[in-house]
Amino acid sequence: MTIKLFDHIGRSGLDSMRAVKLVNEIIVPQSIQSDEKITLDFSGVTNLNSSFINALFLDIFLKFGSKNIVDKLRITNCRSNIVDIVEAGLEYADERSKELIAI
């Protein structure tokens, strides 16, 4: 299953609440209907901030579990200017989700 972020956020992902809404209203319902990998396609997205990415990935990690996410999530078509933000967001979500679950 491929989710084109541009269709849901346009060119820019700057609002962390929009990221959470995307997870709860699009990603989770579609993933329940399918056992396929979730592919987040960043085609057309030109601007993201860390608040959006951290909220997006942390919510995904909390919903699916950090151990399962490696097998479930795929990221494609990131522009070079947002790859570092996406990688940092994945690291943050992995670490923070483990802290939250341990509490």
TORMITI-132059 format. One record per residue: z, y, x of N, C-alpha, C in turn; chain; residue number from 1. Coordinates in steps of 0.05 Angstrom, whole numbers. Example, Ala and Ser with C-alpha at 12.3 -4.5 7.8 and 13.67 -1.06 7.14 Angstrom:
BEGIN
[[156 -114 264] [156 -90 246] [156 -66 264] A 1]
[[142 -45 257] [143 -21 273] [157 1 258] A 2]
END
This chain:
BEGIN
[[0 -23 17] [0 0 0] [0 25 18] A 1]
[[-19 42 13] [-21 67 28] [-13 91 11] A 2]
[[4 107 22] [12 132 8] [2 155 25] A 3]
[[-16 171 14] [-27 194 28] [-8 218 23] A 4]
[[6 225 44] [26 247 40] [13 273 31] A 5]
[[-12 278 40] [-25 303 32] [-27 305 1] A 6]
[[-31 283 -12] [-33 283 -42] [-7 292 -55] A 7]
[[15 289 -41] [41 296 -52] [54 321 -41] A 8]
[[47 328 -16] [60 352 -4] [40 373 5] A 9]
[[14 367 4] [-6 385 15] [-5 386 45] A 10]
[[-13 408 56] [-15 411 86] [12 412 100] A 11]
[[33 421 86] [58 426 99] [81 411 86] A 12]
[[98 399 102] [122 386 93] [146 402 105] A 13]
[[157 420 88] [178 438 98] [203 436 82] A 14]
[[203 422 60] [225 422 41] [238 394 40] A 15]
[[262 391 50] [275 365 51] [280 353 24] A 16]
[[284 369 3] [288 358 -24] [262 346 -34] A 17]
[[240 357 -26] [214 346 -33] [209 319 -20] A 18]
[[220 316 4] [218 290 18] [234 268 3] A 19]
[[258 275 -5] [275 256 -20] [261 249 -47] A 20]
[[250 269 -60] [236 264 -85] [212 246 -81] A 21]
[[198 249 -59] [175 232 -52] [184 203 -49] A 22]
[[206 199 -35] [217 172 -31] [224 160 -58] A 23]
[[240 174 -74] [251 164 -99] [230 160 -121] A 24]
[[210 178 -122] [191 177 -144] [165 164 -137] A 25]
[[158 162 -112] [132 150 -104] [136 125 -87] A 26]
[[150 127 -65] [151 105 -45] [167 82 -56] A 27]
[[191 86 -66] [207 64 -76] [194 50 -99] A 28]
[[186 64 -120] [173 50 -143] [148 34 -135] A 29]
[[132 45 -117] [108 31 -109] [115 6 -92] A 30]
[[135 9 -76] [143 -14 -59] [155 -36 -74] A 31]
[[169 -30 -96] [180 -51 -114] [158 -67 -126] A 32]
[[136 -55 -132] [113 -69 -145] [97 -85 -126] A 33]
[[102 -82 -100] [85 -96 -80] [101 -105 -56] A 34]
[[94 -127 -45] [107 -137 -20] [92 -127 5] A 35]
[[71 -112 1] [55 -102 23] [71 -82 40] A 36]
[[62 -78 64] [73 -57 81] [68 -30 68] A 37]
[[86 -12 73] [83 16 64] [70 31 87] A 38]
[[46 41 82] [33 58 102] [34 87 93] A 39]
[[47 103 110] [48 132 105] [25 144 120] A 40]
[[5 154 106] [-19 166 118] [-15 196 119] A 41]
[[-14 207 143] [-10 235 147] [-36 251 149] A 42]
[[-59 240 141] [-84 254 142] [-82 280 126] A 43]
[[-91 302 139] [-92 328 125] [-66 343 127] A 44]
[[-44 330 135] [-18 344 139] [-18 357 166] A 45]
[[-15 383 166] [-18 398 191] [9 410 201] A 46]
[[29 411 183] [54 424 191] [77 409 178] A 47]
[[96 401 194] [121 388 185] [144 400 200] A 48]
[[167 401 187] [191 409 203] [210 385 204] A 49]
[[230 387 221] [248 365 225] [265 360 200] A 50]
[[271 380 184] [287 376 160] [272 357 141] A 51]
[[247 362 137] [231 346 119] [229 317 129] A 52]
[[222 314 155] [219 287 167] [245 272 167] A 53]
[[267 285 175] [293 272 176] [301 262 148] A 54]
[[297 279 128] [304 271 101] [287 248 91] A 55]
[[261 250 97] [242 229 89] [250 202 101] A 56]
[[253 201 127] [258 175 140] [287 165 135] A 57]
[[306 183 134] [333 174 129] [335 161 102] A 58]
[[323 174 82] [323 162 55] [309 135 54] A 59]
[[287 133 68] [272 108 70] [290 86 83] A 60]
[[302 93 106] [319 74 120] [343 66 103] A 61]
[[355 84 88] [377 77 71] [369 59 48] A 62]
[[345 64 37] [335 48 14] [327 20 23] A 63]
[[315 17 46] [303 -9 54] [319 -23 76] A 64]
[[337 -9 89] [352 -20 111] [338 -17 138] A 65]
[[352 -9 158] [339 -4 184] [327 -29 196] A 66]
[[339 -53 190] [328 -78 201] [301 -85 188] A 67]
[[299 -79 162] [275 -87 148] [252 -67 152] A 68]
[[258 -43 159] [238 -22 159] [216 -27 180] A 69]
[[223 -39 202] [203 -45 223] [180 -62 211] A 70]
[[187 -81 194] [166 -98 183] [153 -85 158] A 71]
[[166 -66 146] [157 -54 121] [140 -28 124] A 72]
[[146 -13 145] [134 14 147] [113 16 169] A 73]
[[92 30 162] [70 36 182] [63 66 178] A 74]
[[58 79 200] [51 108 199] [24 111 212] A 75]
[[6 126 198] [-21 129 209] [-29 159 207] A 76]
[[-49 165 223] [-63 191 222] [-46 215 226] A 77]
[[-27 213 245] [-10 237 252] [-26 254 271] A 78]
[[-26 279 266] [-38 298 285] [-20 300 310] A 79]
[[-32 307 332] [-18 308 357] [6 327 356] A 80]
[[4 348 340] [26 368 339] [50 359 323] A 81]
[[47 337 308] [70 327 292] [80 300 300] A 82]
[[67 287 319] [76 260 328] [105 261 339] A 83]
[[111 281 355] [138 282 366] [159 286 344] A 84]
[[153 302 324] [172 306 302] [176 280 287] A 85]
[[154 265 282] [156 240 268] [172 220 284] A 86]
[[167 218 310] [182 199 327] [212 206 328] A 87]
[[218 232 330] [246 240 330] [259 235 303] A 88]
[[245 238 282] [255 233 255] [261 203 251] A 89]
[[244 186 262] [249 157 260] [274 149 276] A 90]
[[277 161 300] [301 155 316] [326 165 301] A 91]
[[325 190 291] [348 201 277] [355 184 253] A 92]
[[336 176 237] [341 160 213] [353 133 221] A 93]
[[343 121 242] [354 95 250] [384 97 258] A 94]
[[390 117 275] [417 121 284] [436 129 261] A 95]
[[427 148 245] [444 159 224] [449 138 202] A 96]
[[428 122 195] [432 102 174] [452 81 183] A 97]
[[452 74 209] [472 54 219] [500 66 218] A 98]
[[503 92 224] [529 105 222] [539 106 193] A 99]
[[521 113 175] [529 115 147] [537 88 135] A 100]
[[523 67 143] [529 41 132] [555 30 144] A 101]
[[561 38 169] [585 28 182] [611 42 171] A 102]
[[607 64 158] [631 80 149] [644 66 126] A 103]
END
